């Protein structure tokens, strides 16, 4: 996945991981980069609606994603 197409929405600091949430402009998807303990990394890609259901009311991530999407489309 090209990093040029990604816009950082927010960073979530958890006890054993750091999650960077990006908006992929080309595919209009949400991409998560997870930096886990022991130098492990994982990447996940979601449809926007699916992601919003998964993170509903979690650390205001859903609000930040919605705000970013609304600003992107205008």
C-alpha positions as CSV (number, residue, x, y, z in Angstrom):
1,X,0.0,0.0,0.0
2,X,1.4,3.4,-1.0
3,X,1.9,5.7,2.0
4,X,1.3,8.7,-0.3
5,X,-2.4,8.0,-0.3
6,X,-2.7,7.8,3.5
7,X,-3.8,10.7,5.7
8,X,-3.2,10.3,9.5
9,X,-6.5,10.6,11.4
10,X,-5.4,9.8,14.9
11,X,-2.9,7.8,17.0
12,X,-4.2,5.5,19.9
13,X,-1.8,4.6,22.7
14,X,-2.7,1.3,24.4
15,X,-0.8,-0.4,27.1
16,X,0.8,-2.9,24.8
17,X,0.5,-1.3,21.4
18,X,0.3,2.0,19.4
19,X,-2.3,2.2,16.6
20,X,-2.1,4.7,13.9
21,X,-5.4,5.2,12.0
22,X,-5.2,6.5,8.4
23,X,-7.6,7.3,5.7
24,X,-6.7,5.8,2.3
25,X,-7.8,8.4,-0.3
26,X,-7.4,6.1,-3.3
27,X,-9.5,3.3,-2.0
28,X,-11.6,5.3,0.5
29,X,-10.9,2.9,3.3
30,X,-9.6,3.1,6.9
31,X,-6.1,1.6,7.4
32,X,-4.7,0.7,10.8
33,X,-1.0,0.3,11.5
34,X,-0.5,-1.5,14.8
35,X,2.9,-1.4,16.5
36,X,2.8,-4.2,19.0
37,X,5.2,-5.3,21.7
38,X,8.3,-7.3,20.8
39,X,8.7,-5.2,17.6
40,X,5.8,-6.8,15.9
41,X,3.7,-4.8,13.3
42,X,0.4,-5.5,11.7
43,X,-1.7,-3.7,9.1
44,X,-5.5,-3.9,8.7
45,X,-7.8,-2.3,6.1
46,X,-11.5,-1.7,6.6
47,X,-14.5,-0.2,4.8
48,X,-15.4,3.0,6.5
49,X,-18.8,1.8,7.7
50,X,-17.4,-1.4,9.1
51,X,-14.6,0.4,10.9
52,X,-17.1,2.9,12.5
53,X,-19.1,-0.1,13.9
54,X,-16.0,-1.7,15.3
55,X,-14.8,1.5,17.2
56,X,-18.1,3.0,18.2
57,X,-17.6,5.0,21.4
58,X,-13.9,3.8,21.7
59,X,-11.7,6.8,22.8
60,X,-13.7,9.1,20.4
61,X,-12.0,7.4,17.4
62,X,-15.4,7.1,15.6
63,X,-15.9,10.9,16.0
64,X,-12.4,11.7,14.7
65,X,-12.9,9.4,11.7
66,X,-16.3,10.9,10.9
67,X,-14.9,14.4,11.2
68,X,-12.1,13.6,8.8
69,X,-14.3,11.9,6.3
70,X,-16.7,14.9,6.3
71,X,-13.9,17.3,5.8
72,X,-12.4,15.1,3.0
73,X,-15.7,15.0,1.0
74,X,-16.4,18.7,1.2
